Amino acid sequence: MAWDSFLLLLVGVFATVKISQFSYRQMSLKYLSFSLAALFLTLSQANIWLSSIIRGYDSLVDLPLIIELGSIISLSFLLCGLAVFIRESKPVFAQFPLVYTAAPLILIISYIFVKDSFAIKEWLMSIYQGGALLVALMMYGAHTYRRSFYSYLLGATILYTLSFVSYWLLYDILGSYSWIWQLLFGISIIVTVKGFEKEIQHNADTYN
């Protein structure tokens, strides 16, 4: 059994359920986008885990394509959530139209066009992920300076960055030590959920 994928699957289910609850209670597009990102990540990990316990599962589905699409769709919704966060951070008169927050979904279409080119796919995925991390670091870094409860989300972003570096740059880790980036990634997700809880709690205390 692929225990690393199984643990990431459990973390993904936890994050999907929790953030979906946040989205329902807060009626927030930001949390809805993040919950969908968690959902598609969970589906990718579920397929990886199933392939490790069901003989011949790889022959039933196009596993690499499912994992790739799950990852790019998850990343696209993550960028949508960050776009909503950026929009909500601006004064009302300076906010861009809400429809623009869906622009990252175009990444899914662009990825489909290059799905048969391994090098371009890897290149695009690394750029998309790096861009998302850069935006998150800048936004949560600036907000942490003004509101300390954002430190959870900034900390989660730093952990995501370490996982990103481990996966893309430290190639030796991808061998027998792939669990290192997966562990960092799983902890990042849990800290992110905690950060959202802190954000919602702060907003509730502010308006009560």
C-alpha positions in Angstrom: 0.0 0.0 0.0 1.2 3.5 -0.9 1.1 4.9 2.7 2.2 8.4 1.6 -0.6 8.7 -1.0 -3.1 7.3 1.6 -2.1 9.8 4.2 -2.3 12.7 1.6 -5.7 11.3 0.7 -6.9 11.5 4.3 -5.5 15.0 4.6 -7.3 15.9 1.4 -10.6 14.6 2.6 -10.2 16.5 5.9 -9.4 19.7 4.0 -12.2 19.3 1.5 -14.8 18.7 4.2 -13.6 21.5 6.5 -13.2 24.2 3.8 -16.5 23.2 2.2 -18.1 23.9 5.6 -16.4 27.3 5.7 -17.7 28.0 2.2 -21.3 27.0 3.1 -21.3 29.0 6.4 -19.6 32.1 5.1 -21.2 32.0 1.6 -17.7 32.8 0.3 -16.4 32.3 -3.2 -12.9 32.3 -1.9 -13.5 29.3 0.4 -15.5 27.6 -2.4 -12.6 27.9 -4.8 -10.2 26.5 -2.1 -12.6 23.6 -1.3 -12.7 22.7 -5.0 -8.9 22.8 -5.1 -8.8 20.4 -2.2 -11.4 18.2 -3.8 -9.5 17.7 -7.0 -6.3 17.1 -5.2 -8.0 14.5 -3.1 -9.4 12.8 -6.3 -5.8 12.6 -7.7 -4.5 11.0 -4.5 -7.4 8.6 -4.4 -6.5 7.3 -7.9 -2.8 6.9 -6.9 -3.8 5.0 -3.8 -6.3 2.8 -5.7 -3.6 1.9 -8.2 -1.4 0.7 -5.3 -4.1 -1.7 -3.9 -6.1 -2.8 -7.0 -4.2 -5.0 -9.4 -4.7 -3.9 -13.0 -6.2 -0.5 -12.0 -3.7 1.2 -14.2 -5.1 -0.6 -17.2 -8.7 0.5 -16.4 -8.0 4.2 -16.3 -5.4 6.6 -17.8 -3.8 7.2 -14.4 -1.2 9.7 -15.5 -3.8 11.8 -17.3 -6.2 11.7 -14.3 -3.4 12.8 -11.9 -2.2 15.6 -14.2 -5.7 16.9 -14.8 -6.6 16.7 -11.1 -3.4 18.6 -10.3 -4.0 21.4 -12.9 -7.6 21.8 -12.0 -6.8 21.9 -8.3 -4.1 24.6 -9.0 -6.5 26.6 -11.2 -9.1 26.7 -8.4 -6.4 27.6 -5.9 -5.4 30.6 -8.1 -9.1 31.5 -8.4 -9.3 31.6 -4.6 -6.2 33.8 -4.4 -7.8 36.1 -7.0 -10.9 36.4 -4.9 -8.8 37.2 -1.8 -6.9 39.9 -3.7 -10.2 41.4 -4.9 -11.7 41.4 -1.4 -8.5 43.0 0.0 -9.1 46.1 -2.1 -11.5 49.0 -1.3 -14.8 48.5 -2.9 -14.2 51.3 -5.4 -10.9 49.7 -6.5 -12.1 46.1 -6.9 -11.9 44.5 -10.3 -15.0 42.7 -11.7 -15.7 39.4 -10.0 -15.7 37.5 -13.3 -12.0 38.2 -13.6 -11.4 35.9 -10.6 -12.3 32.9 -12.9 -9.5 33.8 -15.4 -7.1 31.1 -13.9 -9.5 28.4 -15.2 -8.1 29.1 -18.6 -5.0 27.3 -17.5 -7.0 24.0 -17.8 -7.6 24.6 -21.4 -3.9 25.6 -22.1 -2.8 22.4 -20.3 -5.0 20.2 -22.5 -3.3 21.5 -25.6 0.2 20.5 -24.4 -0.8 17.2 -22.7 1.2 15.2 -25.2 4.4 17.1 -24.6 6.1 15.9 -21.4 8.7 18.7 -21.2 6.2 21.5 -21.8 3.7 20.0 -19.3 6.4 19.9 -16.6 7.6 23.4 -17.4 4.1 24.9 -17.3 3.2 23.1 -14.1 6.3 24.3 -12.3 5.6 27.9 -13.5 1.9 27.7 -12.4 2.8 26.4 -9.0 5.7 28.9 -8.5 3.4 31.8 -9.5 0.8 30.7 -7.1 3.4 30.5 -4.3 4.8 33.9 -5.1 1.3 35.5 -5.1 0.5 33.8 -1.8 3.8 34.8 -0.2 3.3 38.4 -1.1 -0.4 38.6 -0.1 -0.2 36.7 3.2 3.2 38.4 4.0 1.6 41.8 3.6 -1.5 40.9 5.6 0.5 39.2 8.4 2.3 42.5 8.9 -1.1 44.2 9.7 -3.0 41.2 11.2 -1.1 38.6 13.1 -3.6 35.8 12.6 -2.6 35.6 9.0 0.7 34.2 10.2 -0.8 30.7 10.0 -1.5 31.1 6.3 1.9 32.7 5.7 3.5 29.7 7.6 1.5 27.3 5.4 2.7 29.1 2.3 6.3 28.8 3.4 5.8 25.0 4.0 4.3 24.8 0.5 7.3 26.5 -0.9 9.7 24.1 0.8 7.6 21.2 -0.6 7.8 22.9 -4.0 11.6 23.2 -3.8 11.9 19.6 -2.6 9.8 18.3 -5.5 11.2 20.4 -8.4 14.8 21.2 -7.4 16.1 18.5 -5.1 15.8 15.6 -7.5 17.4 13.1 -5.1 14.4 13.4 -2.8 12.1 12.1 -5.5 13.7 8.6 -5.1 13.4 6.8 -1.9 12.7 10.0 0.0 9.7 11.3 -1.8 7.8 11.2 1.5 9.7 14.3 2.5 7.9 16.7 0.1 4.7 14.8 0.7 5.0 15.2 4.4 5.7 18.9 4.0 2.7 19.2 1.7 0.4 17.4 4.0 1.3 19.6 7.0 0.9 22.6 4.8 -2.7 21.7 4.1 -3.5 21.1 7.7 -2.0 24.5 8.7 -3.9 26.1 5.9 -7.2 24.8 7.3 -6.2 26.1 10.8 -5.4 29.5 9.2 -8.8 29.7 7.6 -10.4 28.9 11.0 -8.4 31.8 12.6 -9.5 34.1 9.8 -13.1 33.3 10.2 -12.9 33.6 14.0 -11.3 37.0 13.7 -14.0 38.2 11.3 -16.7 36.9 13.5 -15.2 38.7 16.6 -14.9 41.9 14.6 -18.5 42.0 13.5 -20.0 40.8 16.8 
